[in-house]
Amino acid sequence: MLATLGLFAAVVATALWSGLLLMLTTVLHPVYGGLDAAGFADGLQRFLPIARRSPTNYGLLAAMVLTPVVALVGLRAEPGGAPFVLTAVGLAVVLAGPVLTSRFAAEPNYAVILAWDAAEPPADWREARARWLRVNWLRGAATWTALALFVVATWLYLVP
């Protein structure tokens, strides 16, 4: 029962986070990526303070870390089994992708963008924009990989 709950919750949390990243990369990237320097700076300076402190972000990120742990506790009787291994790898991907990438790549870049004078962004503003785009795609790819791993682990666990 613990494994089933953990696996289902991991799939739901990761799917929801995947949707946020899908919207970010396929809707907001084209919007912000097409702006000039002042438009990009102004837009992100309005967007980032809300997005980076959103309870949704914190809640889903915590759920993507905690729910696979719950599943792993429930699956501990077969640590070599495919559901356990796939869940553990999915958790590692979540930690390496959304968690560490956000902390050590996205947040420092946000600080740079938020420090700009939106009316006069620095000459190297395109580099910060490129980092913003790249980090979001990296987090998206990691999240979508983790989601696939959690879905397969759940399927293998429920349909032996």
Secondary structure as a PSIPRED ss2 file (coil, helix, strand):
# PSIPRED VFORMAT (PSIPRED V4.0)

   1 M C   1.000  0.000  0.000
   2 L H   0.000  1.000  0.000
   3 A H   0.000  1.000  0.000
   4 T H   0.000  1.000  0.000
   5 L H   0.000  1.000  0.000
   6 G H   0.000  1.000  0.000
   7 L H   0.000  1.000  0.000
   8 F H   0.000  1.000  0.000
   9 A H   0.000  1.000  0.000
  10 A H   0.000  1.000  0.000
  11 V H   0.000  1.000  0.000
  12 V H   0.000  1.000  0.000
  13 A H   0.000  1.000  0.000
  14 T H   0.000  1.000  0.000
  15 A H   0.000  1.000  0.000
  16 L H   0.000  1.000  0.000
  17 W H   0.000  1.000  0.000
  18 S H   0.000  1.000  0.000
  19 G H   0.000  1.000  0.000
  20 L H   0.000  1.000  0.000
  21 L H   0.000  1.000  0.000
  22 L H   0.000  1.000  0.000
  23 M H   0.000  1.000  0.000
  24 L H   0.000  1.000  0.000
  25 T H   0.000  1.000  0.000
  26 T H   0.000  1.000  0.000
  27 V H   0.000  1.000  0.000
  28 L H   0.000  1.000  0.000
  29 H H   0.000  1.000  0.000
  30 P H   0.000  1.000  0.000
  31 V H   0.000  1.000  0.000
  32 Y H   0.000  1.000  0.000
  33 G H   0.000  1.000  0.000
  34 G C   1.000  0.000  0.000
  35 L C   1.000  0.000  0.000
  36 D C   1.000  0.000  0.000
  37 A H   0.000  1.000  0.000
  38 A H   0.000  1.000  0.000
  39 G H   0.000  1.000  0.000
  40 F H   0.000  1.000  0.000
  41 A H   0.000  1.000  0.000
  42 D H   0.000  1.000  0.000
  43 G H   0.000  1.000  0.000
  44 L H   0.000  1.000  0.000
  45 Q H   0.000  1.000  0.000
  46 R H   0.000  1.000  0.000
  47 F H   0.000  1.000  0.000
  48 L H   0.000  1.000  0.000
  49 P H   0.000  1.000  0.000
  50 I H   0.000  1.000  0.000
  51 A H   0.000  1.000  0.000
  52 R C   1.000  0.000  0.000
  53 R C   1.000  0.000  0.000
  54 S C   1.000  0.000  0.000
  55 P H   0.000  1.000  0.000
  56 T H   0.000  1.000  0.000
  57 N H   0.000  1.000  0.000
  58 Y H   0.000  1.000  0.000
  59 G H   0.000  1.000  0.000
  60 L H   0.000  1.000  0.000
  61 L H   0.000  1.000  0.000
  62 A H   0.000  1.000  0.000
  63 A H   0.000  1.000  0.000
  64 M H   0.000  1.000  0.000
  65 V H   0.000  1.000  0.000
  66 L H   0.000  1.000  0.000
  67 T H   0.000  1.000  0.000
  68 P H   0.000  1.000  0.000
  69 V H   0.000  1.000  0.000
  70 V H   0.000  1.000  0.000
  71 A H   0.000  1.000  0.000
  72 L H   0.000  1.000  0.000
  73 V H   0.000  1.000  0.000
  74 G H   0.000  1.000  0.000
  75 L C   1.000  0.000  0.000
  76 R C   1.000  0.000  0.000
  77 A C   1.000  0.000  0.000
  78 E C   1.000  0.000  0.000
  79 P C   1.000  0.000  0.000
  80 G C   1.000  0.000  0.000
  81 G C   1.000  0.000  0.000
  82 A H   0.000  1.000  0.000
  83 P H   0.000  1.000  0.000
  84 F H   0.000  1.000  0.000
  85 V H   0.000  1.000  0.000
  86 L H   0.000  1.000  0.000
  87 T H   0.000  1.000  0.000
  88 A H   0.000  1.000  0.000
  89 V H   0.000  1.000  0.000
  90 G H   0.000  1.000  0.000
  91 L H   0.000  1.000  0.000
  92 A H   0.000  1.000  0.000
  93 V H   0.000  1.000  0.000
  94 V H   0.000  1.000  0.000
  95 L H   0.000  1.000  0.000
  96 A H   0.000  1.000  0.000
  97 G H   0.000  1.000  0.000
  98 P H   0.000  1.000  0.000
  99 V H   0.000  1.000  0.000
 100 L H   0.000  1.000  0.000
 101 T H   0.000  1.000  0.000
 102 S H   0.000  1.000  0.000
 103 R H   0.000  1.000  0.000
 104 F H   0.000  1.000  0.000
 105 A H   0.000  1.000  0.000
 106 A H   0.000  1.000  0.000
 107 E H   0.000  1.000  0.000
 108 P H   0.000  1.000  0.000
 109 N H   0.000  1.000  0.000
 110 Y H   0.000  1.000  0.000
 111 A H   0.000  1.000  0.000
 112 V H   0.000  1.000  0.000
 113 I H   0.000  1.000  0.000
 114 L H   0.000  1.000  0.000
 115 A H   0.000  1.000  0.000
 116 W C   1.000  0.000  0.000
 117 D C   1.000  0.000  0.000
 118 A C   1.000  0.000  0.000
 119 A C   1.000  0.000  0.000
 120 E C   1.000  0.000  0.000
 121 P C   1.000  0.000  0.000
 122 P C   1.000  0.000  0.000
 123 A C   1.000  0.000  0.000
 124 D C   1.000  0.000  0.000
 125 W H   0.000  1.000  0.000
 126 R H   0.000  1.000  0.000
 127 E H   0.000  1.000  0.000
 128 A H   0.000  1.000  0.000
 129 R H   0.000  1.000  0.000
 130 A H   0.000  1.000  0.000
 131 R H   0.000  1.000  0.000
 132 W H   0.000  1.000  0.000
 133 L H   0.000  1.000  0.000
 134 R H   0.000  1.000  0.000
 135 V H   0.000  1.000  0.000
 136 N H   0.000  1.000  0.000
 137 W H   0.000  1.000  0.000
 138 L H   0.000  1.000  0.000
 139 R H   0.000  1.000  0.000
 140 G H   0.000  1.000  0.000
 141 A H   0.000  1.000  0.000
 142 A H   0.000  1.000  0.000
 143 T H   0.000  1.000  0.000
 144 W H   0.000  1.000  0.000
 145 T H   0.000  1.000  0.000
 146 A H   0.000  1.000  0.000
 147 L H   0.000  1.000  0.000
 148 A H   0.000  1.000  0.000
 149 L H   0.000  1.000  0.000
 150 F H   0.000  1.000  0.000
 151 V H   0.000  1.000  0.000
 152 V H   0.000  1.000  0.000
 153 A H   0.000  1.000  0.000
 154 T H   0.000  1.000  0.000
 155 W H   0.000  1.000  0.000
 156 L H   0.000  1.000  0.000
 157 Y H   0.000  1.000  0.000
 158 L H   0.000  1.000  0.000
 159 V C   1.000  0.000  0.000
 160 P C   1.000  0.000  0.000
